[in-house]
Amino acid sequence: MKKIINYGSHNIDKKDIDLVSKALKSSLITQGQFVKKFEKDLSKKFKSKFCTVVSNGTAALFMIGKLLNWKKGDTILTTPVSFLATPNCIELCNAETKFIDIENKTNTIDPDQVENFLKKTKKKVKALIGVDYAGHPCDWESLRYLANKYNFYLINDGCHAMGSKLNNDKGYAKKFADLVTQSYHPVKALTSGEGGSILCNNFDWDTKLKILRNNSMVRDKKKALWKYKMFQPGFNFRLSDLNCALGISQLKKLDLFVKQRRQIAKKYDEIFENKKNIIIPVELKKAYHSYHLYSLQINFKNLKIEKKYFFKKMLNNGIKLQVHYIPLYMQPYYKKKYKLKISNFKNSYNFYQKEVSIPIYPGLTDNQINFVTEKIFNIIYGLKYD
Ligand SMILES: Cc1ncc(COP(=O)(O)O)c(C=O)c1O
């Protein structure tokens, strides 16, 4: 069977397998020493005082909504160019989602449009969730300024951006945002199988998060060893030691993984630069892109090619692409609930028409890169490219 080249993939080596095996042989395979170690390592790597690992990035976002007590009447701002999990955490807390369009260099939430909204709204804006789309940081300086001026919490949904930097700082996410979420799904820059975390500098928040992920159980060992109390309903969003062992081992290779992703991106840049009807991703001077995605834009309209035809042809050649993302305001739930119109989101709609996520992951070979780019050129230009 022909091997499919996917847009993203995990990269597991013997060291990963050995550490997971060690975790399997431990006396505790959940909530043991590997959980604590993974949290400590993540805090150190991303320069946060505290870290709570959870079952996935979706749970991490939802727990922030619960932690900050979002409720009916609260408004949370976010980007329409993200995964479903980003706004779903707002809706699951019964708060209102307000999508603000992206700016069209980095495809992240546009601070100017955020400020325009804040100037005229009477809504209670409680927080803004920014997404470092594809691994390129948002304009966090401007977003922090607005958060201070208009008094709301700043959350960095950093699920794409482990290993990114801003102004040469790998701890930028926590520096600017009050709370940061990460995901360790296999297509991400590092994986723990499934997994996620919340990073913050606030001891009380971190304590609450650790209680919340464990069915809101508060141990009361002073009274008796078996005693515990519960003050609000909680969840089981724990991450096992097996996942954490894999995460610990993968985190050690994050810088190398990102370096390899950047090398692949550079090759793609060189191949696609100045080609007609193709736009390559931007990396601003102050940013260090971690290329969770290589988000290419192809002007299908000019080329008179249907995007779905292009996808099919690529798959026939064994290349599985993806689109990140169908803008969230186009999802039936959001469209219907908030009566959203595409005409209010020109940048993200334009981007969606053109966006194609092409294969990028450590281990993608030069031959595979050449194969992918050759097929793209063959299909869109209808010529044999050499
Ligand atoms: C931007 C963003 N936020 C949140 C998530 C949710 O993470 P998880 O899949 O670990 O639940 C993802 C996952 O793809 C994501 O890309």
The ligand as an SDF file (V2000), in Angstrom:
LIG
                    3D

 16 16  0  0  0  0  0  0  0  0999 V2000
   -5.7150   26.3180   18.3830 C   0  0  0  0  0  0  0  0  0  0  0  0
   -6.1660   25.0680   19.0740 C   0  0  0  0  0  0  0  0  0  0  0  0
   -6.7640   25.1790   20.2670 N   0  0  0  0  0  0  0  0  0  0  0  0
   -7.1680   24.0930   20.9360 C   0  0  0  0  0  0  0  0  0  0  0  0
   -6.9970   22.8140   20.4380 C   0  0  0  0  0  0  0  0  0  0  0  0
   -7.4870   21.6410   21.2010 C   0  0  0  0  0  0  0  0  0  0  0  0
   -6.4450   20.7760   21.5760 O   0  0  0  0  0  0  0  0  0  0  0  0
   -6.6990   19.2150   21.7980 P   0  0  0  0  0  0  0  0  0  0  0  0
   -6.8260   18.5690   20.4670 O   0  0  0  0  0  0  0  0  0  0  0  0
   -5.4970   18.7610   22.5560 O   0  0  0  0  0  0  0  0  0  0  0  0
   -7.9520   19.0760   22.6010 O   0  0  0  0  0  0  0  0  0  0  0  0
   -6.3760   22.6550   19.2000 C   0  0  0  0  0  0  0  0  0  0  0  0
   -6.1770   21.3150   18.6470 C   0  0  0  0  0  0  0  0  0  0  0  0
   -6.0310   21.0760   17.4850 O   0  0  0  0  0  0  0  0  0  0  0  0
   -5.9510   23.8080   18.4980 C   0  0  0  0  0  0  0  0  0  0  0  0
   -5.3520   23.7090   17.3020 O   0  0  0  0  0  0  0  0  0  0  0  0
  1  2  1  0
  2  3  1  0
  2 15  2  0
  3  4  2  0
  4  5  1  0
  5  6  1  0
  5 12  2  0
  6  7  1  0
  7  8  1  0
  8  9  2  0
  8 10  1  0
  8 11  1  0
 12 13  1  0
 12 15  1  0
 13 14  2  0
 15 16  1  0
M  END
$$$$
